[in-house]
Amino acid sequence: MHIDDAFPSKYIKAGNLSGKEHAVEIARIEIETMGDDRKPVLYFAGKQKGMVLNRTNADMIADSYGPDMDEWIGKSIVLYPDRVAFQGKIVDAIRVKVARRQTTVQREKYELSSGNGAPNDDLEDFR
């Protein structure tokens, strides 16, 4: 049995991304209590698990879609795993970027030329 099966989480972790980018659409944003804190959680169309939103990722989304989080609903972002400094250690993290709009021809060239194809959205644990 995998440890994540023994202790399931309703939130995605960097490991759930399997080292790949995932294009997602923001379906809703909930403010949820976590210990003594309240944090925004992004939920995505067609996915079950949410992503706890930190300030860095919120600022990245706000840079493209504006500071009103209600305006982010229906917008697309790309989730990707990264290694970041946190409390003096290097840890796995989820980062976001806003997908650039591509024409069909540009998208086909990307899919053919990149080693991994287009951003992945088939991860079972993330649905």
ZAVOZA-242485 format. One record per residue: x, y, z of N, C-alpha, C in turn. Coordinates in Angstrom, 3 decimals, padded with zeros to 6 digits, always signed. Example, Ala and Ser with C-alpha at 12.3 -4.5 7.8 and 13.67 -1.06 7.14 Angstrom:
+013.190, -005.690, +007.800, +012.300, -004.500, +007.800, +013.200, -003.300, +007.800 $
+012.850, -002.250, +007.080, +013.670, -001.060, +007.140, +012.900, +000.030, +007.870 $
! end
This chain:
+000.846, -001.180, +000.000, +000.000, +000.000, +000.000, +000.890, +001.242, +000.000 $
+000.538, +002.187, -000.832, +001.262, +003.457, -000.900, +000.811, +004.344, +000.257 $
+001.713, +005.115, +000.799, +001.399, +005.971, +001.948, +000.271, +006.957, +001.642 $
+000.204, +007.453, +000.406, -000.871, +008.380, +000.048, -002.238, +007.700, +000.044 $
-002.256, +006.368, -000.166, -003.516, +005.628, -000.084, -003.976, +005.511, +001.369 $
-003.024, +005.413, +002.284, -003.351, +005.297, +003.699, -003.776, +006.635, +004.302 $
-003.240, +007.733, +003.741, -003.546, +009.074, +004.239, -003.964, +009.961, +003.070 $
-005.169, +009.748, +002.532, -005.589, +010.542, +001.371, -005.782, +012.010, +001.735 $
-005.573, +012.863, +000.752, -005.734, +014.306, +000.942, -006.706, +014.832, -000.101 $
-007.466, +015.839, +000.261, -008.367, +016.457, -000.702, -007.662, +017.522, -001.530 $
-006.369, +017.749, -001.234, -005.588, +018.751, -001.953, -004.476, +018.086, -002.749 $
-004.164, +018.652, -003.910, -003.076, +018.104, -004.701, -001.738, +018.507, -004.100 $
-000.753, +017.668, -004.351, +000.623, +017.914, -003.931, +001.494, +017.898, -005.178 $
+002.695, +018.395, -005.056, +003.603, +018.428, -006.200, +003.790, +017.034, -006.795 $
+003.851, +016.017, -005.956, +004.037, +014.652, -006.436, +002.893, +014.151, -007.300 $
+001.684, +014.696, -007.098, +000.542, +014.297, -007.917, +000.702, +014.712, -009.375 $
+001.587, +015.668, -009.629, +001.777, +016.150, -010.996, +002.680, +015.235, -011.825 $
+003.330, +014.277, -011.180, +004.188, +013.298, -011.872, +005.235, +013.946, -012.762 $
+005.762, +015.102, -012.330, +006.829, +015.752, -013.079, +006.385, +016.423, -014.361 $
+005.082, +016.563, -014.572, +004.556, +017.114, -015.826, +003.736, +018.368, -015.584 $
+003.568, +019.141, -016.636, +002.674, +020.284, -016.610, +001.246, +019.806, -016.825 $
+000.290, +020.513, -016.192, -001.124, +020.184, -016.344, -001.908, +021.469, -016.586 $
-002.519, +021.571, -017.753, -003.377, +022.712, -018.057, -004.730, +022.463, -017.411 $
-005.217, +023.434, -016.645, -006.487, +023.300, -015.936, -007.286, +024.593, -016.068 $
-008.584, +024.469, -015.849, -009.472, +025.631, -015.843, -010.001, +025.826, -014.431 $
-009.910, +027.022, -013.917, -010.387, +027.318, -012.566, -011.914, +027.281, -012.570 $
-012.484, +026.388, -011.754, -013.937, +026.235, -011.678, -014.528, +027.045, -010.526 $
-013.805, +027.066, -009.407, -014.284, +027.826, -008.243, -013.131, +028.048, -007.277 $
-013.340, +028.991, -006.374, -012.355, +029.288, -005.335, -013.097, +029.310, -004.006 $
-012.628, +028.501, -003.073, -013.233, +028.421, -001.745, -012.206, +028.886, -000.713 $
-012.655, +029.567, +000.317, -011.794, +029.889, +001.453, -012.032, +028.796, +002.493 $
-010.958, +028.066, +002.830, -011.087, +026.931, +003.729, -010.190, +027.094, +004.944 $
-010.640, +026.533, +006.065, -009.887, +026.593, +007.314, -008.864, +025.467, +007.340 $
-007.619, +025.835, +007.650, -006.523, +024.871, +007.781, -005.791, +025.212, +009.061 $
-006.092, +024.448, +010.108, -005.525, +024.772, +011.414, -006.090, +026.092, +011.888 $
-005.206, +027.037, +012.197, -005.635, +028.362, +012.652, -005.791, +029.357, +011.508 $
-005.464, +028.924, +010.278, -005.496, +029.824, +009.120, -006.694, +029.547, +008.228 $
-007.035, +030.547, +007.446, -008.026, +030.404, +006.373, -007.290, +030.724, +005.071 $
-007.391, +029.811, +004.098, -006.647, +029.984, +002.854, -007.554, +029.732, +001.665 $
-007.271, +030.419, +000.552, -008.030, +030.133, -000.664, -007.581, +028.797, -001.265 $
-008.541, +028.065, -001.793, -008.274, +026.795, -002.468, -008.901, +026.878, -003.854 $
-008.097, +026.611, -004.872, -008.599, +026.583, -006.242, -009.110, +025.182, -006.546 $
-010.277, +025.097, -007.154, -010.816, +023.840, -007.650, -010.940, +023.972, -009.160 $
-010.705, +022.866, -009.867, -010.579, +022.899, -011.315, -011.664, +022.070, -011.984 $
-012.061, +022.496, -013.173, -013.070, +021.781, -013.953, -012.598, +020.354, -014.221 $
-013.446, +019.376, -013.912, -013.145, +017.980, -014.178, -012.172, +017.329, -013.214 $
-011.780, +018.041, -012.151, -010.825, +017.507, -011.170, -011.493, +017.476, -009.804 $
-011.118, +016.506, -008.980, -011.693, +016.412, -007.640, -010.887, +017.173, -006.607 $
-009.575, +017.080, -006.692, -008.731, +017.702, -005.673, -008.513, +019.182, -005.960 $
-008.458, +019.949, -004.877, -008.170, +021.369, -004.989, -006.709, +021.646, -004.717 $
-006.296, +022.872, -004.999, -004.924, +023.298, -004.733, -004.948, +024.485, -003.772 $
-004.294, +024.317, -002.631, -004.182, +025.415, -001.677, -003.346, +026.499, -002.342 $
-003.855, +027.705, -002.339, -003.209, +028.805, -003.051, -002.288, +029.579, -002.116 $
-001.011, +029.645, -002.472, -000.086, +030.475, -001.701, +000.043, +031.844, -002.370 $
+000.712, +032.749, -001.714, +000.810, +034.122, -002.213, +001.558, +034.201, -003.547 $
+002.622, +033.423, -003.687, +003.401, +033.452, -004.929, +002.529, +033.056, -006.118 $
+001.788, +031.957, -005.982, +000.933, +031.515, -007.077, -000.230, +032.480, -007.305 $
-000.782, +033.026, -006.232, -001.857, +034.010, -006.373, -001.373, +035.231, -007.145 $
-000.168, +035.692, -006.838, +000.383, +036.850, -007.547, +000.606, +036.562, -009.026 $
+001.015, +035.322, -009.352, +001.224, +034.955, -010.758, -000.096, +034.987, -011.526 $
-001.148, +034.473, -010.911, -002.456, +034.483, -011.568, -002.970, +035.918, -011.680 $
-002.846, +036.674, -010.603, -003.316, +038.058, -010.586, -002.590, +038.912, -011.620 $
-001.340, +038.604, -011.896, -000.580, +039.359, -012.888, -001.231, +039.287, -014.269 $
-001.868, +038.162, -014.573, -002.518, +038.010, -015.878, -004.017, +038.291, -015.853 $
-004.680, +037.916, -014.762, -006.139, +037.988, -014.730, -006.693, +039.048, -013.782 $
-005.818, +039.779, -013.107, -006.260, +040.836, -012.209, -006.405, +040.358, -010.776 $
-006.491, +041.298, -009.829, -006.503, +040.946, -008.411, -007.839, +040.427, -007.882 $
-008.939, +040.591, -008.637, -010.247, +040.118, -008.197, -010.341, +038.619, -008.478 $
-010.256, +037.819, -007.427, -010.234, +036.365, -007.583, -011.511, +035.824, -008.219 $
-012.630, +036.519, -008.046, -013.875, +036.086, -008.688, -013.746, +036.113, -010.211 $
-012.885, +036.973, -010.716, -012.669, +037.083, -012.165, -011.814, +035.942, -012.717 $
-011.218, +035.144, -011.852, -010.380, +034.026, -012.299, -011.207, +032.809, -012.709 $
-012.460, +032.755, -012.285, -013.319, +031.614, -012.596, -013.438, +031.499, -014.123 $
-013.214, +030.263, -014.606, -013.285, +030.017, -016.046, -011.983, +030.259, -016.792 $
-010.983, +030.782, -016.095, -009.690, +031.063, -016.721, -008.783, +029.838, -016.627 $
-007.870, +029.734, -017.572, -006.932, +028.607, -017.629, -005.581, +028.977, -017.036 $
-004.997, +028.011, -016.341, -003.630, +028.128, -015.842, -002.932, +026.792, -016.075 $
-001.631, +026.796, -015.917, -000.843, +025.571, -016.028, -000.171, +025.336, -014.680 $
-000.354, +024.135, -014.139, +000.312, +023.733, -012.902, +001.562, +022.958, -013.276 $
+002.653, +023.212, -012.563, +003.869, +022.449, -012.828, +004.652, +022.274, -011.527 $
+005.370, +021.152, -011.410, +006.167, +020.930, -010.206, +007.473, +021.703, -010.271 $
+007.949, +022.138, -009.107, +009.212, +022.868, -009.030, +009.843, +022.572, -007.666 $
+011.093, +022.901, -007.516, +011.799, +022.795, -006.234, +012.027, +024.230, -005.762 $
+011.645, +024.517, -004.520, +011.735, +025.876, -003.993, +012.325, +025.863, -002.584 $
+012.837, +027.007, -002.178, +013.329, +027.155, -000.811, +012.145, +027.461, +000.100 $
+012.047, +026.714, +001.211, +010.988, +026.925, +002.190, +011.544, +026.614, +003.568 $
+011.541, +027.592, +004.433, +012.029, +027.458, +005.810, +013.432, +026.832, +005.856 $
+014.290, +027.324, +004.977, +015.680, +026.904, +004.975, +015.961, +025.571, +004.294 $
+014.950, +024.973, +003.671, +015.131, +023.699, +002.977, +014.622, +023.819, +001.547 $
+015.111, +022.946, +000.682, +014.602, +022.856, -000.684, +013.523, +021.772, -000.688 $
+012.314, +022.143, -001.125, +011.177, +021.227, -001.092, +010.456, +021.229, -002.436 $
+009.664, +020.180, -002.671, +008.821, +020.114, -003.859, +007.643, +021.057, -003.680 $
+007.253, +021.709, -004.769, +006.138, +022.640, -004.715, +005.395, +022.642, -006.039 $
+004.185, +023.147, -006.002, +003.416, +023.374, -007.222, +003.521, +024.856, -007.549 $
+003.823, +025.140, -008.785, +003.846, +026.523, -009.264, +002.822, +026.650, -010.380 $
+002.411, +027.879, -010.647, +001.452, +028.125, -011.719, +002.028, +029.102, -012.719 $
+001.549, +028.966, -013.929, +001.816, +029.959, -014.963, +000.561, +030.043, -015.806 $
+000.428, +031.134, -016.486, -000.725, +031.324, -017.340, -000.332, +030.882, -018.738 $
-001.125, +029.981, -019.284, -000.842, +029.469, -020.626, -001.031, +030.584, -021.641 $
-000.089, +030.687, -022.536, -000.231, +031.657, -023.616, -001.244, +031.110, -024.610 $
-001.971, +032.014, -025.203, -002.909, +031.577, -026.234, -002.109, +031.188, -027.461 $
-002.483, +030.054, -028.043, -001.786, +029.566, -029.216, -002.797, +029.305, -030.317 $
-002.368, +029.523, -031.551, -003.208, +029.135, -032.671, -003.124, +027.631, -032.826 $
-004.031, +027.055, -033.575, -004.016, +025.609, -033.796, -002.701, +025.172, -034.413 $
-002.179, +025.938, -035.367, -000.918, +025.591, -036.018, +000.221, +025.617, -035.002 $
+000.293, +026.644, -034.147, +001.332, +026.716, -033.128, +001.219, +025.547, -032.162 $
+000.001, +025.186, -031.751, -000.205, +024.095, -030.811, +000.254, +022.776, -031.428 $
-000.085, +022.537, -032.711, +000.338, +021.309, -033.382, +001.851, +021.230, -033.478 $
+002.512, +022.345, -033.771, +003.977, +022.353, -033.838, +004.563, +022.032, -032.468 $
+003.979, +022.596, -031.408, +004.456, +022.323, -030.052, +004.321, +020.848, -029.722 $
+003.160, +020.274, -030.036, +002.916, +018.872, -029.725, +003.876, +017.962, -030.481 $
+004.205, +018.315, -031.727, +005.102, +017.494, -032.523, +006.560, +017.676, -032.139 $
+006.932, +018.898, -031.721, +008.345, +019.178, -031.486, +008.794, +018.918, -030.053 $
+007.886, +018.970, -029.097, +008.308, +018.788, -027.709, +008.369, +017.314, -027.368 $
+009.304, +016.975, -026.517, +009.488, +015.571, -026.138, +008.309, +014.994, -025.383 $
+007.628, +015.812, -024.597, +006.529, +015.302, -023.773, +005.153, +015.631, -024.336 $
+005.093, +016.330, -025.454, +003.808, +016.727, -025.997, +003.252, +017.925, -025.242 $
+001.996, +018.170, -025.439, +001.330, +019.302, -024.812, +001.178, +019.054, -023.314 $
+000.863, +020.103, -022.555, +000.654, +019.902, -021.124, -000.308, +018.744, -020.861 $
-000.001, +017.961, -019.868, -000.705, +016.725, -019.575, -001.898, +016.986, -018.665 $
-003.018, +016.306, -018.923, -004.149, +016.445, -018.028, -004.805, +015.100, -017.710 $
-004.017, +014.015, -017.763, -004.588, +012.695, -017.585, -004.220, +012.019, -016.266 $
-003.800, +012.749, -015.285, -003.363, +012.169, -014.034, -004.553, +011.714, -013.201 $
-004.629, +010.437, -012.888, -005.765, +009.872, -012.162, -005.941, +010.468, -010.766 $
-004.855, +010.597, -009.989, -004.956, +011.092, -008.619, -005.463, +012.524, -008.557 $
-005.376, +013.218, -009.650, -005.694, +014.632, -009.685, -007.118, +014.861, -010.165 $
-007.795, +013.847, -010.645, -009.163, +014.007, -011.174, -010.168, +014.163, -010.087 $
! end
